[in-house]
Amino acid sequence: MNKTGDEIELDVFNIITNSQLAKEIKGNVYREGTRDLNPMEEDIIVSFLTGLDGQFQTGSVTVNIYVPDKDNGSKVLVKDVGRCRYLARKADDVVRSLKPTDYRFSLGATIKSYKAEKVAMHFVNVKINFELKTF
């Protein structure tokens, strides 16, 4: 059975929510568009990115892990490099450990962190490619 983007996003959300990665963060796991407007904690956001239909649906989902910036000792907020590196490694471990089911998952790009807009945070970006057997 073919799935919609929302259904694929929910499937990946459930996988991440029940993964070791979710246990490592200090906040919650959210689907795209459901996170608080003023985030202050480490959170994960799962978003459907793109997909193609067929006997095997293929596409990508992003998992962004938000990490609050930290005071560098002079009241200037900077990227928490160590925490971003740690969570990136945990995310890599989780994606690589996913066993094939109806889905086959793989990393879609090298995991990297970026500065978040409008908040004092950085996020670790994890692009996950999927292939979903629909028959």
Order of alpha helices (4+ residues) and beta strands (2+ residues): alpha-alpha-beta-beta-beta-beta-beta-alpha-beta-beta-beta
